[in-house]
Amino acid sequence: MDMRLELVPLPTADVERSKAFYVDRLGFHLDHDVQPGNGMRVVQLTPPGSACSIVIGVGISDPDGPRVLNLHLVVDDIDQARERLASHEVDISPVNDMGGVKYAYFSDPDANSWALQQISR
């Protein structure tokens, strides 16, 4: 039996601000931005090269609920990925080498946290 993680809901207090962060600063692809009715809004975004997306919006999750912590974006070259994000005004930590696995950390405007990860192969 296959089980594929394909969508992760993230809490947000400001959909437009979050959408701009993910599209303009991180380079995520905007898959959908729809308003199906009853005040609901669904914005689905996918990191470049990923099979898993995130969803933000109104009626998706509690904007005051717990933040999602340490989502991992796996990259081939962490220094290059970190530089790209920093050049797009993302506040990102220096690269931390944990002995074959490297990390750099940042958060979105709603304090959902992310880790860039590079694994030596």
C-alpha positions in Angstrom: 0.0 0.0 0.0 1.5 3.4 -1.1 1.1 6.4 1.1 2.1 9.7 -0.4 2.4 12.9 1.5 1.1 15.4 -1.0 -0.3 18.4 0.9 0.6 20.1 4.1 -1.7 22.8 5.5 0.0 25.8 7.1 -1.7 28.3 9.4 -1.6 31.9 8.2 -3.0 35.2 9.5 -2.6 37.0 6.1 -3.1 34.9 3.0 -1.7 37.6 0.6 1.4 38.2 2.7 2.1 34.4 2.9 1.4 33.9 -0.8 3.8 36.7 -1.7 6.5 35.2 0.6 6.2 31.7 -0.9 6.0 32.8 -4.6 8.2 35.9 -4.7 10.8 35.0 -2.1 11.0 31.2 -2.1 10.1 30.6 -5.8 7.2 28.2 -5.0 4.8 27.6 -8.0 1.3 28.9 -7.5 -0.9 25.8 -8.3 -4.3 27.1 -7.3 -5.9 30.3 -5.8 -9.6 29.6 -5.6 -12.5 30.8 -3.5 -15.1 27.9 -3.6 -17.6 29.8 -1.5 -18.7 30.5 2.1 -15.8 32.8 2.6 -13.3 30.0 2.0 -10.0 30.6 0.0 -7.6 27.8 -1.0 -4.0 28.7 -2.1 -1.9 25.7 -3.0 1.8 26.2 -3.6 4.6 23.7 -4.6 8.3 24.0 -4.1 10.3 23.7 -7.3 10.9 20.0 -8.0 8.7 18.7 -5.2 5.9 16.2 -5.3 4.5 17.7 -2.0 2.7 21.0 -1.8 1.6 23.4 0.9 -1.9 25.0 1.3 -2.7 28.2 3.0 -6.0 30.1 3.0 -9.1 31.0 4.8 -11.0 28.1 6.3 -8.0 25.8 5.8 -6.5 25.9 9.3 -6.9 27.9 12.5 -4.8 31.1 11.9 -4.1 31.2 15.7 -3.4 27.4 15.9 0.0 25.9 16.4 2.7 26.6 13.9 4.2 23.9 11.7 7.8 23.3 12.6 10.9 22.2 10.7 9.5 21.3 7.3 12.5 20.2 5.3 13.4 21.3 1.8 16.1 18.9 0.5 18.6 20.5 -1.8 21.7 19.4 -3.7 23.7 22.5 -3.0 22.8 24.2 0.3 25.2 27.1 -0.2 23.6 28.0 -3.5 20.1 27.6 -2.2 20.8 29.6 0.9 22.4 32.4 -1.2 19.3 32.5 -3.5 16.9 32.8 -0.6 19.1 35.4 1.1 19.2 37.5 -2.1 15.4 37.4 -2.0 15.3 38.9 1.5 14.7 35.7 3.4 16.1 35.8 6.9 18.0 32.5 6.9 20.6 31.1 9.3 24.2 30.3 8.3 24.8 26.8 7.1 25.4 24.3 10.0 27.3 21.1 9.1 26.2 18.3 11.3 28.8 15.8 10.0 27.6 14.9 6.6 24.2 16.6 6.8 24.0 20.4 6.4 21.1 22.6 7.5 20.1 26.3 7.2 16.9 27.5 8.9 14.3 30.1 8.2 10.6 30.9 9.0 7.7 32.3 7.0 5.8 35.4 8.1 3.6 33.3 10.4 6.5 31.6 12.2 6.1 28.2 10.4 9.7 27.0 10.3 11.6 25.5 7.5 15.0 23.8 7.1 17.1 23.6 4.0 18.9 20.2 4.1 21.7 18.8 2.1 22.8 15.2 2.7 26.2 14.1 1.5 26.0 11.1 -0.7 
